[in-house]
Amino acid sequence: MARAKSNFFISLLLLIGTGEHVVGQNYGCADIVSQQFFDGLTSQVDTGCEAYGFYTREAFLNAWQSYSGFGDDPTIDDTKREIATFFAHVSHETINMCYKKQGDKSNAYCDFNTQDYPCTPGKMYYGRGPLQISWNYNYGPAGQEIGFDGLNWLEAVSTDPTISFKTSLWFWMRNVHGIVGQGFGATIQAINGVLECGGQNQGAVNHRVNLYQKYCGQFNTMDGVKLSFLIPLLLIITACELIAGQNCGCAYIVSQEFFDGLTSQANPNCEGNGFYTRDAFLNAWQSYSGFAESPSIDDTKREIAAFFAHVSHETTRMCFKDQEDKSNPYCAPNAQGYPCTPGKMYYGRGPLQISWNYNYGPAGQEIGFDGLNWPEAVSTDAIISFKTALWFWMRNVHGIIGQGFGATIRAINGDVECGGKNQDAVNDRINLYQNYCGQFNVSPGDNLYC
């Protein structure tokens, strides 16, 4: 009897497995990349994004016709994994389909040693398109194969959506397709390993991995009969919660609606009115993707709530770019390596009101502006402004976020506010934090006071 029961289940498993395999073989790239899936990719694109309406499923499928080897893998599961991998990198590189061009356009990305593909004077070979193709040694051969002048008309990659996807698939088939079977990590190494792998930017790596796992989860629903038949309901619910959590990245949580709520209290006469934008924040976040990359979605939400609570307090609800009292130059003469420039004032500027020469100096070095001679950049360039705030946060606050909100107050302005020195300011920060936690539907946690 026991043996007969065992044979029954073996036969049933084989039947289900065979059914999945046969059904799976009916799925090609066009079936897996459904309109519903693609709409999910682009649904977070704000109408203010430069790529709004640019990346379409039709353009992708049109480009795929020229690279039909993409997603043509030994099994349907391998096909799904490659497609999930491709769109995970696309979503990361474009910040959820928001950008056609790289945010920082100061680097020409011209390799003068590439003799076969010489740079055209005045042309900038920075990142463009779904995978942000860059460098003349990529634009040149990509254009030759696809049929456009990549060295002289590189703008085609950010103006023609079909060419845009073709360049990404060209790069993919040349550099990534052959190593997909080695695991997702190998594809990160192939695309941006020099800057991210080996612990150089773990936040970016985590973000790519989370997107990949999310898309794999979506594709598994196509052949989920065996999964739903064999796994207990509780386990299925847990897995679904995990996948749902991975959907909530920084760009998802900091929605346009949330950001509009932050800025709506700034009256038209405020100097910061119209300066602080969600696009500027997300652009800056690209350089600090470790921000809000936490072990759980609740921790991620709490860190974002904490950051914007301090931002709202420091800027008086997004009203100010510069500190109101500008009488103190905030120059620490003993700050070795970052001497004050005569006549320059290092008072508070930007979302977290960064101050002192010993902050402006290293922040500028890392971000790419002269913080000691041009501190005004923090209140004139919105992206630099948010970058300085994230630079300060990752350097001083991110590591202690798990200790509770009170610890973040102490890290930002503890000498002036904590220990009863300015309880009103502490209370305002806490009220803002609790408000934003409420909007994100997460508990604020313990240790709120300092």
Buried (B, 14 or more C-beta within 10 A) or exposed (E): EEEEEEEEEEEEEEEBEEEBEEEBEEBBBEEBBBEEBBEBBBEBBBEEBEBBEBBBBEBBBBBBEBBEEBBEBEEBBBBBBBBBBBBBBBBBBBBBBBBBBBBBEEEBBBBEEBEEBEBBEEBBBBBBBBBBBBBBBBBBBBBBBBEBEBBEBBBBBBEBBBBBBBBBBBBBBBBBBEEBEEEBBBBBBBBBBEEBBEEEBBBBBBBBBBBBBBBBBBBBEBBEEBBEEEEEEEEEEEBEEBBEBBBBBBBEBBBBEBBEBBBEEBEEEBEBBEBBBBBBBBBBBBBBBBBBBBEEBBBBBBBBBBBBBBBBBBBBBBBBBBBEEEEEBBBBEEBEEBEBBEEBBBBBBBBBBBBBBBBBBBBBBBBBBEBBBBBBBBBEBBBBBBBBBBBBBBBBBBEEBBBBBBBBBBBBBBEEBBEEEEEEBBEBBBEBBBBBBEBBEBEBBEEBBB
